[in-house]
Amino acid sequence: MNIAISIFLFFVGLINFVPVLGVMSAEKLSNAYSIELAGNDIIILMCHRALLFGIVGGFILCSVFNPSYQIAAMIMAAISMLGFLYFVWAVGDYNGAIAKVTIIDLVGIVILAIAAILKSINENS
C-alpha cells in the first residue's frame, strides 16, 4: 500500500511541479495559459507563481521518498488545487487553457483523495 501511496503522490507532485517551467520565460507562461502578459508587473507575479508551484510540487515529490512528510504534502496539494478550482468557479469566463488546467487539477484531486484514503487505512491498520 505504501508503494501505491507514493505512486499517487508522485503524479500529484508532477502536476504541481510542471508549472515551475514558467520561470524560464514569459513566453512559456503566456503559452501555458493562453494569456497575454501585459507588463513587467504581471510577468514578475506569474514567474513567482511558477516558482511557488515548484516549491509545492517539489515538496510533494520529496514526500514520495519521506513518508513522514506525506500528510503535510497532501494538505498543501489539496489547498492549492482546491483553491484554484474555487477561483475558476468564482470568477468564471475563462479560456481553453485554463479549462485544461482545471481538468488536470480535478484529476489530481481524485488521485490525491485516493492517496489520502490509502494513507488513512495504512495508518489505522
ROVEXSE-93003 format. One record per atom (N, C-alpha, C): x, y, z; residue in three letters. Coordinates in steps of 0.02 Angstrom, whole numbers, plus 50000, padded with zeros to 5 digits. Atoms other than C-alpha are relative to their C-alpha. Layout:
// residues N
XYZALA...
END
This chain:
// residues 125
500424994050000MET500005000050000MET500445006350000MET499554994249998ASN501465011850036ASN500245001849930ASN499774998750068ILE502045009949856ILE499445003549961ILE500564996850034ALA500305014449791ALA499945007350021ALA500044993149976ILE500265030049901ILE500555004149968ILE499444996450030SER501975035049837SER499905001349926SER500134999150072ILE501475032349656ILE499485005549989ILE500524994850007PHE499905042849677PHE500285006950017PHE499704993549982LEU500885056649765LEU500515002349947LEU499544998250053PHE502185056049627PHE499635003749944PHE500394996850053PHE500845060249498PHE499735006850022PHE500234993549973VAL500105073949608VAL500585004950003VAL499414995749998GLY501855080749633GLY500195002649931GLY499864997850069LEU502155081249445LEU499515005349977LEU500514995150020ILE500515090349416ILE500165006850030ILE499854993749966ASN501045103449542ASN500695002849981ASN499324997750015PHE502885104249489PHE500095002749930PHE499914998250070VAL502725105949300VAL499955007649987VAL500034992850013PRO502185124349306PRO500645003950016PRO499374996549985VAL503925128649375VAL500385001749936VAL499674998550064LEU504495128349194LEU499855007149977LEU500174993250017GLY503645145249181GLY500525005150022GLY499494995249978VAL505105153449272VAL500525001249946VAL499504999450053MET506135150949114MET499875006149956MET500144994350043SER505235164249014SER499265002050004SER500694997550003ALA503695175049000ALA499624996649943ALA500325003250058GLU503355166748832GLU499714993250020GLU500265006549977LYS503185149548915LYS499375000950042LYS500594998649959LEU501965156849042LEU499415002049956LEU500534997650044SER500975165648907SER499704994249961SER500245005850039ASN500865149748803ASN499634995050044ASN500305005049957ALA500425138648951ALA499285001750018ALA500664997949977TYR498905148849000TYR499615003849945TYR500324996450056SER498485156648830SER499785007050021SER500154993249978ILE498585173948905ILE500565004649976ILE499494995050017GLU499485189948860GLU500245003050066GLU499714997249939LEU500665195348997LEU500175007349986LEU499934992850015ALA500435214148985ALA500375003550057ALA499614996249952GLY501835222449080GLY500434995750044GLY499515003649958ASN503295217549189ASN499704998050067ASN500305001749936ASP502235217649347ASP499664993249997ASP500355006550009ILE501165203249283ILE500504994549987ILE499485005150013ILE502715194049220ILE500324998050066ILE499695001549935ILE503515195449392ILE499534995750042ILE500485003849960LEU501935189149478LEU499904992949974LEU500105006750029MET501705174649357MET500634995750008MET499385003849988CYS503545169549371CYS500044997850073CYS500005001749929HIS503375169949560HIS499504994450013HIS500505005349994ARG501805159349546ARG500294993449978ARG499685006150026ALA502775146749442ALA500524997350050ALA499515002049950LEU504165146549572LEU499674996850060LEU500365002849943LEU502925143449712LEU499724993149983LEU500225006650020PHE502195128949614PHE500574995150002PHE499415004249996GLY503945122049601GLY500154997850071GLY499895001649930ILE504115122949789ILE499494994950025ILE500545004649978VAL502425114549821VAL500104993249967VAL499905006350036GLY502715101349687GLY500624996350023GLY499395003049976GLY504485098349746GLY499914996850069GLY500135002849933PHE503895095649925PHE499574993649994PHE500425006050010ILE502555083449865ILE500434994349974ILE499555005150027LEU503875074049764LEU500484997550054LEU499575001949944CYS505025074049916CYS499644995250047CYS500385004349955SER503635066050017SER499934992849975SER500015006750028VAL503655051249898VAL500554995850033VAL499435003549972PHE505345046649974PHE500065000750076PHE499994999149928ASN504995052650151ASN499275000150024ASN500715000649982PRO503285046350208PRO499785004450059PRO500214995749944SER503325057150365SER499775006849976SER500234993650030TYR503015072150250TYR499354999349961TYR500555001150046GLN501565064350157GLN499355003550021GLN500624996749980ILE500135071250261ILE500045007449987ILE499914992850014ALA500825088950252ALA499985001449925ALA500004999150073ALA501115086850065ALA499294999349972ALA500705000950023MET499325080650041MET499585006250017MET500384994049980ILE498635095550136ILE500195005849954ILE499784994650045MET499695107750033MET499704999249930MET500265001350067ALA499165099549870ALA499255001349997ALA500734999149999ALA497335099449919ALA499825007450002ALA500154992849996ILE497345117849968ILE500155003449934ILE499814996950063SER498245122649809SER499504998549944SER500445001950055MET497165112749688MET499285002050012MET500684997949986LEU495515115849775LEU499935007649997LEU500014992750005GLY495945134249788GLY499955002349928GLY500044998350071PHE496245135149601PHE499304998749974PHE500675001750024LEU494595126349567LEU499485004950026LEU500464994949973TYR493705138549682TYR500045006449959TYR499924993850038PHE494425153449588PHE499714999349929PHE500295001350066VAL493935145649421VAL499255000650003VAL500724999849992TRP492175143249484TRP499755007050017TRP500224993549976ALA492045160249570ALA500055005449946ALA499884994850050VAL492735170549426VAL499634998249935VAL500335002250062GLY492105160349277GLY500295003249938GLY499834997150065ASP492255165149093ASP500754999749987ASP499285001150010TYR493995157649067TYR500124996749933TYR499835002650066ASN494925151848913ASN500114992450001ASN499905007350007GLY495275134248849GLY500604997450038GLY499415002249963ALA496995133348929ALA499854999450074ALA500205000349929ILE496265137149100ILE499534994050010ILE500435005849996ALA494925123949066ALA500414993650003ALA499565005850000LYS496315111449030LYS500334999150068LYS499705000349934VAL497195115749193VAL499484997850052VAL500545002049955THR495525113749282THR499894992549999THR500095007250007ILE495315096149215ILE500594996350031ILE499415003249971ILE497105091749263ILE499965000350076ILE500074999549928ASP496795098249439ASP499454995550028ASP500535004649978LEU495175088449452LEU500264992950003LEU499695006650000VAL496115072649404VAL500484999450059VAL499535000049944GLY497465077249529GLY499664999350067GLY500375000449937ILE496185079349667ILE499734993050011ILE500245007049994VAL495445062149632VAL500594995550020VAL499415004049983ILE497195054449636ILE500215001450072ILE499824998049932LEU497575064149795LEU499524997050051LEU500495002949955ALA495965058249876ALA500124992550010ALA499855007249995ILE496395040149837ILE500614999050044ILE499395000649959ALA498135042649911ALA499845001350074ALA500184998349930ALA497385050650068ALA499614994350032ALA500405005749973ILE496145036350090ILE500474994250016ILE499535005549989LEU497535023550070LEU500465001550060LEU499574998049944LYS498645033250192LYS499624999150066LYS500415000749940SER497225033650319SER499914992750019SER500085007249988ILE496905014950301ILE500664997050025ILE499345002549981ASN498775011550313ASN500185001850071ASN499824997849933GLU498975021650472GLU499544997150053GLU500475002949952ASN497435014050554ASN500054992450005ASN499935007449999SER497984996250519SER500494997750052SER
END
